[in-house]
Amino acid sequence: MKMNIKNIFSAAAAAVMLTACIGDLNTVPLNKTDVTSESAYGADEAGYLQGLTKVYALMINDDKENPKLEVSDGGASEFVRAFWSTQEVTADAAKCAWPDAWVNDLNNCTWKGDVLNDAVYAVYVRTLQGVAYANEFLRQTSSANLELRGVSAEVAKKIDQFRAEARFIRAYLYWAALDTFGQVPFSTEDSPFGGGYNPPQTDRKTVFNFVIEELEELAGENSAMPAAQSNYPRADKGSCLGLLARMYLNAEVYTGTAMWAEAKSTCERIYKLGYKLAPTHAEVFRGDNGENPDARGEILFAASYDAENARSYGGTTYLTLSTLCSNETLDDKPTEKTGINGGWAGNRVPYEYIQKFFPDVKNPDYEAEWTVSDPGYDYTDKRAGYFFIQNRSESMLDALNTFKCGWSCMKFNNVPHDIENPLDYKNTAVVKTFSDIDWPLIRLGEIHLIYAEACMHAGGDASTQLAQIANRAGVAPVKQADVTNDWLMEERARELMWEGHRRTDLIRYDKWISGYNWTYKGGDFTGKDLPSHFDVFPIPSSELTTNLDLEQNPGYARP
């Protein structure tokens, strides 16, 4: 069972919304309307908590009809899944065998400005719709509105916390939008809204500065944001500092000005909050990571999923089911491998990725049965134990059409961490169609690597933190003096594999456009350089046709 606090997400998954959502997302959030009703709020806490639920829900909502998205598959409309696709399938870490045109455009890095790509479109509308929801929640919870409704001082104090959480979600979504698109429509609770108003398209640096200011205030001593590790899986001050460190890490990409000292000091603030690496890397991604105190102690912010309540065909359900075939199940029960009863034959890890970043993987047995302790090959780095090779081909030559080209990744595993033999789980658990795995959106392993990168530029020594990561992985520690961009690019490929960082990392290390090629980059099997404007995605064509005030990103055609 998930914690009671996760009922906020259960309500979201059950579509317990305050009012009917907007019917045509082509005009949202470029032409916002009133997304929550004033009549839904009164003097008690319940309505405000439900309003906050709606803000959080945009992270895991995969209902393409509520609000309506022009995507072929509802699951693909979920923000976390769509953002992951733009980060990982486009890069060297994953390729998908599905025949959809939008999938192959991501596989090959051949998307166009005048052709709608489902994942790119979903990131755009989900992020900015979430911003609109947060803005409306903040309007409805203003001091004037609370006083007008007769809200008590006790309830108003709780609402102050809800407002802080909504501001964090808005900041997180703005980060994802500016990272993906550069310039985006920008609005706050103080902006005009409704009635045909289109928020102005704003440059990346301006949005960056807004997010930094918000996060610094929310993480501050006088903020109403809950203390670190007190509000799981909802946001707290640790979440704010984690996102802040990530923003400072990429500041030079986003603004042209590096902020390494700020990234370093933010990590040091996080280290005072009591987070610890989990004893094993694997348990951070197992089905009980939201209940396991060791796993939770590493997570600064998570998207919460629950097989019974907070269901989604995106998120970790996607990452478990898409890496197996349906015929790799056992008697229509949860799979022996990941604790979920099915497979979608989609995502694999290119073998070239394994060769480069996990060269200790040796002697694969292509007929071996995968188990948690013995995946069917030899390895040293414990993070190399996630791959599934049974009946797979190493060659990626036909990987865009054939699922069993490349290796499956079993990193996200719905079997609880304390069950060594997945068959034991199969025999005792309810059949699982959805995942219980919370997606760690920000965790301490990432912060340690941000710190090492910041120390490389600003001075300092992250050798202790790097030793913690290495000791857990069972590999030799690296001293700060040996940290380079190339080493960081490789170590982040190992530690953060399939966690939604890869495209951003390659851009920061100047490896995205040129200087490093991977399988199918640019539509070529061996890889080729990308056009320079591919450092951001195009504004979706559907948005450009409904709002002529929008400018397309340079280099991309308008529809």
C-alpha positions as CSV (number, residue, x, y, z in Angstrom):
1,M,0.0,0.0,0.0
2,K,1.2,3.5,-0.7
3,M,1.3,6.1,2.0
4,N,-1.9,8.1,2.7
5,I,-0.2,11.3,1.5
6,K,-0.2,9.7,-2.0
7,N,-4.0,10.1,-2.1
8,I,-3.4,13.5,-3.6
9,F,-2.2,11.6,-6.7
10,S,-4.9,9.0,-6.5
11,A,-7.5,11.8,-6.7
12,A,-5.7,13.1,-9.7
13,A,-5.6,9.7,-11.5
14,A,-9.3,9.3,-10.8
15,A,-9.9,12.6,-12.6
16,V,-11.3,14.3,-9.5
17,M,-11.0,17.8,-10.9
18,L,-12.6,21.0,-9.7
19,T,-14.3,21.8,-13.0
20,A,-14.5,20.6,-16.5
21,C,-11.1,21.0,-18.3
22,I,-10.6,22.9,-21.5
23,G,-11.8,21.1,-24.6
24,D,-9.3,22.4,-27.1
25,L,-5.7,22.4,-26.0
26,N,-4.6,24.1,-29.3
27,T,-5.4,27.3,-27.6
28,V,-3.9,26.5,-24.2
29,P,-2.0,27.9,-22.5
30,L,-1.6,30.5,-25.3
31,N,-5.2,31.5,-24.8
32,K,-6.0,30.6,-21.2
33,T,-9.4,30.3,-19.7
34,D,-10.5,29.9,-16.1
35,V,-9.4,26.4,-15.3
36,T,-10.7,26.2,-11.8
37,S,-14.0,27.5,-10.5
38,E,-14.2,30.0,-7.6
39,S,-17.2,28.1,-6.4
40,A,-15.0,25.1,-5.7
41,Y,-13.3,27.0,-2.9
42,G,-14.7,27.9,0.5
43,A,-13.5,28.3,4.0
44,D,-12.3,24.8,4.6
45,E,-9.0,23.1,3.6
46,A,-10.5,20.3,1.4
47,G,-11.2,22.4,-1.7
48,Y,-7.7,23.9,-1.7
49,L,-6.0,20.5,-1.3
50,Q,-8.1,19.4,-4.3
51,G,-7.0,22.4,-6.2
52,L,-3.4,21.6,-5.5
53,T,-4.1,18.0,-6.7
54,K,-5.0,19.4,-10.1
55,V,-1.6,21.2,-10.3
56,Y,0.3,18.0,-9.4
57,A,-1.9,15.9,-11.7
58,L,-0.4,17.5,-14.9
59,M,2.8,15.6,-14.1
60,I,1.2,12.2,-14.4
61,N,-2.1,12.7,-16.4
62,D,-2.2,10.5,-19.5
63,D,-5.8,11.2,-20.4
64,K,-5.6,12.9,-23.8
65,E,-9.2,13.9,-23.7
66,N,-9.0,15.7,-20.4
67,P,-7.6,18.1,-21.5
68,K,-7.7,17.2,-25.1
69,L,-4.4,16.6,-26.9
70,E,-3.9,15.8,-30.5
71,V,-1.9,12.6,-30.0
72,S,-2.4,9.1,-31.3
73,D,-1.9,7.4,-28.0
74,G,-3.1,8.7,-24.7
75,G,-0.2,7.2,-22.8
76,A,2.2,9.2,-24.9
77,S,0.5,12.4,-23.8
78,E,1.8,12.1,-20.2
79,F,4.4,14.8,-19.4
80,V,7.0,12.5,-17.7
81,R,6.9,9.9,-20.5
82,A,7.0,12.6,-23.3
83,F,9.9,14.5,-21.7
84,W,11.8,11.2,-21.2
85,S,11.3,10.4,-24.9
86,T,12.7,13.8,-26.0
87,Q,15.7,13.3,-23.6
88,E,16.6,9.6,-24.1
89,V,15.2,8.2,-27.4
90,T,16.7,11.2,-29.3
91,A,20.1,10.4,-27.8
92,D,22.4,7.5,-27.4
93,A,20.7,5.7,-24.5
94,A,17.5,4.4,-26.0
95,K,15.9,3.5,-29.3
96,C,12.2,2.5,-29.8
97,A,11.0,-0.2,-32.2
98,W,7.5,1.3,-32.7
99,P,6.6,2.2,-36.3
100,D,5.0,5.5,-35.5
101,A,6.4,8.4,-37.6
102,W,6.9,10.6,-34.6
103,V,8.8,7.8,-32.8
104,N,11.2,7.4,-35.7
105,D,11.7,11.1,-35.9
106,L,13.0,10.9,-32.3
107,N,15.1,7.8,-33.0
108,N,16.8,9.5,-35.9
109,C,16.8,13.1,-34.7
110,T,14.9,14.2,-37.9
111,W,11.9,16.1,-36.5
112,K,10.6,19.1,-38.4
113,G,9.0,22.4,-37.5
114,D,6.0,22.0,-39.8
115,V,5.1,18.4,-38.8
116,L,3.6,17.7,-35.4
117,N,5.6,15.3,-33.2
118,D,3.5,13.7,-30.5
119,A,6.1,13.7,-27.8
120,V,7.4,17.2,-28.5
121,Y,3.8,18.5,-28.6
122,A,2.9,16.7,-25.3
123,V,5.9,18.3,-23.5
124,Y,4.8,21.7,-24.8
125,V,1.2,21.6,-23.9
126,R,1.5,19.6,-20.6
127,T,4.2,22.0,-19.2
128,L,2.4,25.2,-20.2
129,Q,-1.1,23.8,-19.2
130,G,0.5,23.0,-15.8
131,V,1.7,26.5,-15.5
132,A,-1.8,27.8,-16.3
133,Y,-3.2,25.5,-13.6
134,A,-0.7,26.7,-11.0
135,N,-1.3,30.4,-11.9
136,E,-5.1,29.9,-11.4
137,F,-4.6,28.1,-8.1
138,L,-2.4,31.0,-6.9
139,R,-5.0,33.6,-8.0
140,Q,-7.8,31.7,-6.2
141,T,-5.6,31.5,-3.0
142,S,-4.6,35.1,-2.8
143,S,-4.9,36.8,0.6
144,A,-7.9,38.8,-0.6
145,N,-9.8,35.8,-1.8
146,L,-9.1,33.9,1.4
147,E,-10.3,36.8,3.5
148,L,-13.4,37.2,1.4
149,R,-14.3,33.5,1.9
150,G,-13.8,33.6,5.7
151,V,-10.8,31.3,5.7
152,S,-9.4,30.9,9.3
153,A,-5.8,31.7,10.1
154,E,-5.1,28.0,10.7
155,V,-6.4,27.0,7.3
156,A,-4.7,30.0,5.6
157,K,-1.3,28.8,7.0
158,K,-1.8,25.4,5.4
159,I,-2.8,27.1,2.1
160,D,0.4,29.1,2.3
161,Q,2.2,25.7,2.1
162,F,0.0,24.6,-0.8
163,R,0.9,27.9,-2.7
164,A,4.6,27.2,-2.2
165,E,4.2,23.7,-3.6
166,A,2.2,25.1,-6.6
167,R,5.0,27.6,-7.3
168,F,7.6,24.8,-7.2
169,I,5.6,22.7,-9.7
170,R,5.3,25.8,-11.9
171,A,9.1,26.3,-11.7
172,Y,9.7,22.7,-12.5
173,L,7.5,22.8,-15.6
174,Y,9.0,26.1,-16.7
175,W,12.5,24.5,-16.4
176,A,11.3,21.6,-18.6
177,A,9.8,24.0,-21.2
178,L,12.8,26.3,-21.4
179,D,15.2,23.3,-21.6
180,T,13.2,21.8,-24.4
181,F,12.1,24.9,-26.4
182,G,14.2,27.8,-25.3
183,Q,11.6,30.6,-25.8
184,V,8.2,29.9,-24.3
185,P,4.9,31.8,-23.6
186,F,5.3,33.2,-20.1
187,S,2.7,34.2,-17.5
188,T,2.3,34.3,-13.7
189,E,-0.7,34.7,-11.4
190,D,-0.4,38.4,-11.9
191,S,-0.8,38.2,-15.7
192,P,-4.0,38.9,-17.6
193,F,-5.9,35.7,-18.4
194,G,-8.9,34.4,-20.4
195,G,-10.8,36.1,-23.1
196,G,-8.4,35.5,-25.9
197,Y,-5.3,36.8,-24.1
198,N,-2.1,35.1,-25.3
199,P,0.9,35.2,-22.9
200,P,3.9,36.8,-24.6
201,Q,6.6,34.5,-25.9
202,T,9.6,35.1,-23.7
203,D,13.3,34.4,-24.1
204,R,15.1,31.7,-22.3
205,K,17.2,33.9,-20.0
206,T,14.1,35.8,-18.7
207,V,12.3,32.6,-17.8
208,F,15.5,31.2,-16.3
209,N,15.9,34.2,-14.1
210,F,12.3,33.9,-12.9
211,V,12.7,30.2,-12.0
212,I,15.9,30.9,-10.1
213,E,14.3,33.7,-8.1
214,E,11.3,31.5,-7.3
215,L,13.4,28.6,-6.2
216,E,15.7,30.7,-4.1
217,E,12.7,32.2,-2.3
218,L,11.0,28.8,-1.8
219,A,14.1,27.2,-0.4
220,G,14.7,30.2,1.9
221,E,14.4,30.1,5.7
222,N,11.2,32.0,5.8
223,S,9.4,30.1,3.1
224,A,6.2,28.2,3.7
225,M,7.6,25.2,1.8
226,P,7.8,22.1,4.0
227,A,11.2,21.1,5.4
228,A,13.3,18.6,3.4
229,Q,12.1,15.0,3.6
230,S,8.9,15.9,5.4
231,N,6.4,16.0,2.5
232,Y,7.1,12.9,0.3
233,P,6.1,12.5,-2.5
234,R,5.1,16.2,-2.7
235,A,7.6,19.0,-3.0
236,D,9.7,20.4,-0.1
237,K,12.8,22.6,0.3
238,G,15.0,19.7,-0.8
239,S,13.1,19.6,-4.0
240,C,13.6,23.3,-4.5
241,L,17.4,23.1,-3.9
242,G,17.7,20.0,-6.2
243,L,16.1,21.8,-9.1
244,L,18.1,24.9,-8.3
245,A,21.3,23.0,-8.5
246,R,20.2,21.6,-11.9
247,M,19.4,25.1,-13.2
248,Y,22.8,26.5,-12.1
249,L,24.5,23.4,-13.7
250,N,23.0,24.3,-17.1
251,A,23.1,28.1,-16.7
252,E,25.7,28.6,-19.4
253,V,23.5,26.7,-21.9
254,Y,20.4,28.6,-20.9
255,T,21.8,32.1,-20.6
256,G,25.3,32.2,-21.9
257,T,26.7,32.8,-18.4
258,A,28.1,30.0,-16.3
259,M,27.1,29.8,-12.6
260,W,29.4,27.1,-11.3
261,A,30.0,28.7,-7.9
262,E,26.2,28.9,-7.4
263,A,25.8,25.2,-8.4
264,K,28.5,24.2,-5.9
265,S,27.1,26.2,-3.0
266,T,23.6,24.9,-3.7
267,C,24.8,21.3,-3.5
268,E,26.5,22.1,-0.2
269,R,23.2,23.4,1.1
270,I,21.6,20.1,0.1
271,Y,24.3,18.2,2.0
272,K,23.1,19.8,5.2
273,L,19.6,18.3,4.8
274,G,20.3,14.7,5.7
275,Y,19.8,12.9,2.4
276,K,21.8,9.7,1.9
277,L,22.5,7.4,-1.0
278,A,20.5,4.2,-0.7
279,P,22.6,1.1,0.1
280,T,22.1,-0.2,-3.4
281,H,21.5,1.6,-6.7
282,A,18.7,-0.8,-7.7
283,E,16.4,-0.2,-4.8
284,V,15.9,3.4,-5.8
285,F,14.0,2.1,-8.8
286,R,12.1,-0.8,-7.3
287,G,8.3,-1.1,-6.8
288,D,8.4,-0.1,-3.1
289,N,10.8,2.8,-3.4
290,G,8.1,5.2,-2.0
291,E,7.9,3.0,1.1
292,N,11.5,1.9,1.5
293,P,13.1,4.5,3.8
294,D,16.5,3.8,2.4
295,A,15.4,4.6,-1.2
296,R,13.3,7.6,-0.1
297,G,16.3,9.0,1.7
298,E,18.0,9.5,-1.6
299,I,15.0,11.1,-3.5
300,L,14.6,14.8,-3.4
301,F,11.5,14.9,-5.7
302,A,9.5,12.1,-7.3
303,A,6.5,11.5,-9.6
304,S,4.3,9.2,-7.6
305,Y,2.7,6.1,-9.2
306,D,0.4,3.5,-7.7
307,A,-0.9,0.4,-9.5
308,E,-4.2,0.6,-7.6
309,N,-4.8,4.3,-7.5
310,A,-2.4,6.7,-9.3
311,R,-2.4,4.8,-12.6
312,S,-0.8,5.9,-15.8
313,Y,0.3,4.4,-19.1
314,G,3.2,6.8,-18.9
315,G,5.8,7.1,-16.2
316,T,7.3,4.0,-14.8
317,T,4.6,1.7,-16.2
318,Y,5.9,2.8,-19.6
319,L,9.5,2.2,-18.6
320,T,8.8,-1.4,-17.4
321,L,6.3,-2.5,-20.0
322,S,8.0,-0.9,-23.1
323,T,11.2,-2.9,-22.6
324,L,9.7,-6.4,-22.8
325,C,7.6,-8.3,-25.3
326,S,4.2,-9.6,-24.2
327,N,5.4,-13.2,-24.8
328,E,8.0,-12.7,-22.1
329,T,5.3,-13.1,-19.4
330,L,4.6,-16.1,-17.3
331,D,1.1,-17.6,-17.6
332,D,-0.5,-14.2,-17.8
333,K,0.8,-13.3,-14.4
334,P,3.2,-10.5,-13.5
335,T,6.4,-11.0,-15.5
336,E,9.2,-12.8,-13.8
337,K,11.4,-9.9,-14.8
338,T,9.7,-6.7,-13.7
339,G,6.6,-7.5,-11.8
340,I,4.1,-6.3,-14.4
341,N,1.9,-8.5,-16.5
342,G,2.7,-7.5,-20.1
343,G,5.1,-6.1,-22.6
344,W,4.9,-3.5,-25.3
345,A,8.1,-4.3,-27.3
346,G,9.4,-0.8,-27.6
347,N,12.5,0.6,-25.9
348,R,16.0,-0.9,-25.9
349,V,19.5,0.2,-25.1
350,P,21.8,0.2,-28.1
351,Y,24.7,-2.3,-27.6
352,E,27.1,0.5,-28.6
353,Y,26.0,2.3,-25.5
354,I,26.8,-0.7,-23.3
355,Q,30.1,-1.2,-25.0
356,K,31.1,2.4,-24.4
357,F,29.9,3.0,-20.9
358,F,29.7,-0.5,-19.4
359,P,32.7,-2.2,-21.0
360,D,32.9,-4.7,-18.1
361,V,29.8,-6.5,-19.5
362,K,31.2,-9.8,-20.7
363,N,30.2,-13.3,-21.9
364,P,26.5,-12.9,-22.6
365,D,24.4,-16.0,-22.6
366,Y,21.6,-15.3,-25.0
367,E,19.5,-18.2,-23.8
368,A,19.9,-17.5,-20.0
369,E,16.9,-16.7,-17.9
370,W,17.2,-13.3,-16.3
371,T,17.0,-13.0,-12.5
372,V,17.8,-10.1,-10.2
373,S,21.1,-11.6,-9.1
374,D,22.1,-13.2,-12.4
375,P,21.1,-11.4,-15.6
376,G,23.0,-13.9,-17.8
377,Y,26.4,-12.1,-18.3
378,D,29.4,-11.1,-16.3
379,Y,29.9,-7.6,-15.0
380,T,31.7,-5.6,-12.3
381,D,29.9,-2.3,-12.1
382,K,26.7,-3.2,-10.3
383,R,24.8,-0.6,-12.4
384,A,25.5,-2.9,-15.4
385,G,23.2,-5.6,-13.9
386,Y,20.0,-4.1,-15.4
387,F,20.3,-5.4,-19.0
388,F,18.3,-8.2,-20.4
389,I,19.8,-10.2,-23.3
390,Q,17.7,-13.3,-23.6
391,N,16.9,-13.9,-27.3
392,R,18.3,-10.5,-28.2
393,S,20.6,-9.5,-31.0
394,E,23.6,-7.2,-30.3
395,S,23.2,-5.6,-33.7
396,M,21.2,-2.4,-34.0
397,L,21.1,-2.6,-37.8
398,D,17.4,-3.2,-37.9
399,A,16.6,-1.8,-34.5
400,L,14.0,0.8,-35.6
401,N,11.8,-2.0,-36.9
402,T,12.8,-5.1,-34.8
403,F,12.4,-5.0,-31.1
404,K,14.9,-7.7,-30.3
405,C,17.8,-5.7,-31.7
406,G,19.6,-4.2,-28.8
407,W,19.3,-5.0,-25.1
408,S,16.4,-4.3,-22.8
409,C,16.9,-2.3,-19.7
410,M,15.3,-3.6,-16.5
411,K,16.4,-0.7,-14.3
412,F,12.8,0.2,-13.4
413,N,11.5,-3.0,-11.7
414,N,8.1,-3.3,-10.0
415,V,9.3,-6.2,-7.7
416,P,9.9,-4.9,-4.2
417,H,13.5,-4.4,-3.2
418,D,13.5,-7.1,-0.5
419,I,12.4,-9.9,-2.8
420,E,15.4,-11.5,-4.3
421,N,13.6,-14.0,-6.5
422,P,10.9,-12.4,-8.7
423,L,9.1,-15.7,-8.8
424,D,8.3,-15.2,-5.1
425,Y,6.6,-12.0,-6.0
426,K,4.7,-13.6,-8.9
427,N,3.3,-16.2,-6.6
428,T,2.1,-13.8,-3.9
429,A,1.2,-10.5,-5.5
430,V,-1.9,-9.2,-7.1
431,V,-1.5,-9.2,-10.9
432,K,0.0,-5.8,-11.8
433,T,-1.1,-4.0,-14.9
434,F,0.4,-0.7,-13.7
435,S,3.6,0.2,-11.9
436,D,4.0,1.1,-8.2
437,I,7.5,2.6,-8.9
438,D,7.8,6.3,-8.1
439,W,10.0,8.0,-10.7
440,P,12.9,9.8,-8.9
441,L,12.9,13.1,-10.8
442,I,15.7,14.5,-8.6
443,R,17.9,12.4,-6.4
444,L,21.1,12.6,-4.4
445,G,23.2,10.6,-7.0
446,E,22.5,13.4,-9.5
447,I,23.5,16.1,-6.9
448,H,26.8,14.4,-6.2
449,L,27.6,14.5,-9.9
450,I,26.5,18.2,-10.2
451,Y,28.8,18.9,-7.3
452,A,31.8,17.2,-9.0
453,E,31.2,19.2,-12.1
454,A,30.8,22.4,-10.2
455,C,34.0,21.8,-8.3
456,M,35.8,21.1,-11.6
457,H,35.0,24.6,-12.7
458,A,34.8,26.6,-9.5
459,G,37.3,24.8,-7.3
460,G,36.6,22.4,-4.5
461,D,36.8,18.6,-3.9
462,A,33.9,16.2,-4.5
463,S,36.1,13.1,-4.0
464,T,34.0,12.0,-1.0
465,Q,30.8,12.2,-2.9
466,L,32.3,10.4,-5.9
467,A,33.7,7.7,-3.6
468,Q,30.2,7.1,-2.3
469,I,28.8,6.6,-5.8
470,A,31.8,4.4,-6.8
471,N,31.6,2.3,-3.6
472,R,27.9,1.6,-4.1
473,A,28.6,0.6,-7.8
474,G,31.5,-1.6,-6.8
475,V,34.0,0.3,-8.9
476,A,37.3,2.1,-8.2
477,P,36.7,5.7,-6.9
478,V,37.7,8.7,-8.9
479,K,39.5,11.7,-7.4
480,Q,38.4,15.2,-8.1
481,A,41.6,15.9,-9.9
482,D,40.7,13.2,-12.5
483,V,37.2,14.7,-13.2
484,T,36.8,15.9,-16.8
485,N,33.9,16.7,-19.1
486,D,34.5,13.4,-20.9
487,W,34.5,11.4,-17.6
488,L,31.4,13.2,-16.4
489,M,29.6,12.5,-19.7
490,E,30.4,8.8,-19.2
491,E,29.7,8.6,-15.5
492,R,26.3,10.3,-15.9
493,A,25.5,7.8,-18.6
494,R,26.1,5.0,-16.0
495,E,24.6,6.6,-12.8
496,L,21.7,8.4,-14.4
497,M,20.9,6.0,-17.3
498,W,17.2,6.3,-18.5
499,E,16.4,9.0,-15.9
500,G,15.7,11.7,-18.4
501,H,18.9,13.7,-18.5
502,R,20.8,12.5,-21.6
503,R,20.0,15.1,-24.2
504,T,20.6,18.0,-21.8
505,D,23.9,16.5,-20.7
506,L,25.2,16.0,-24.2
507,I,24.3,19.7,-25.1
508,R,26.1,20.9,-22.0
509,Y,29.2,18.9,-22.9
510,D,29.1,20.2,-26.5
511,K,28.5,16.6,-27.8
512,W,24.9,16.9,-29.1
513,I,25.3,18.7,-32.4
514,S,28.8,17.4,-33.3
515,G,31.8,15.9,-31.7
516,Y,30.1,12.6,-30.7
517,N,28.0,10.4,-32.8
518,W,25.7,7.5,-31.8
519,T,23.5,4.9,-33.5
520,Y,20.9,6.5,-35.9
521,K,21.9,10.1,-35.0
522,G,20.8,12.3,-37.9
523,G,19.1,9.4,-39.6
524,D,22.4,7.6,-40.3
525,F,23.2,4.1,-38.7
526,T,26.6,5.2,-37.7
527,G,25.5,8.7,-36.8
528,K,26.2,12.1,-38.2
529,D,26.2,15.7,-37.1
530,L,22.9,17.5,-36.5
531,P,21.9,20.9,-37.8
532,S,22.9,23.6,-35.3
533,H,19.4,24.7,-34.5
534,F,18.6,21.2,-33.1
535,D,19.8,22.3,-29.7
536,V,16.1,23.1,-29.1
537,F,12.9,21.5,-30.4
538,P,10.5,23.4,-32.7
539,I,7.4,25.0,-31.4
540,P,4.6,22.5,-32.3
541,S,3.0,23.3,-35.6
542,S,-0.5,23.1,-34.1
543,E,0.3,26.0,-31.7
544,L,1.7,28.1,-34.6
545,T,-1.4,27.7,-36.7
546,T,-3.7,28.8,-33.8
547,N,-1.6,31.6,-32.5
548,L,0.0,33.8,-35.2
549,D,1.8,35.8,-32.5
550,L,4.1,32.9,-31.9
551,E,7.5,32.8,-33.5
552,Q,9.0,29.5,-34.6
553,N,12.4,28.7,-33.2
554,P,15.2,29.6,-35.7
555,G,16.0,27.1,-38.3
556,Y,12.6,25.4,-38.3
557,A,9.8,25.9,-40.8
558,R,6.3,27.1,-39.9
559,P,3.4,25.0,-41.1
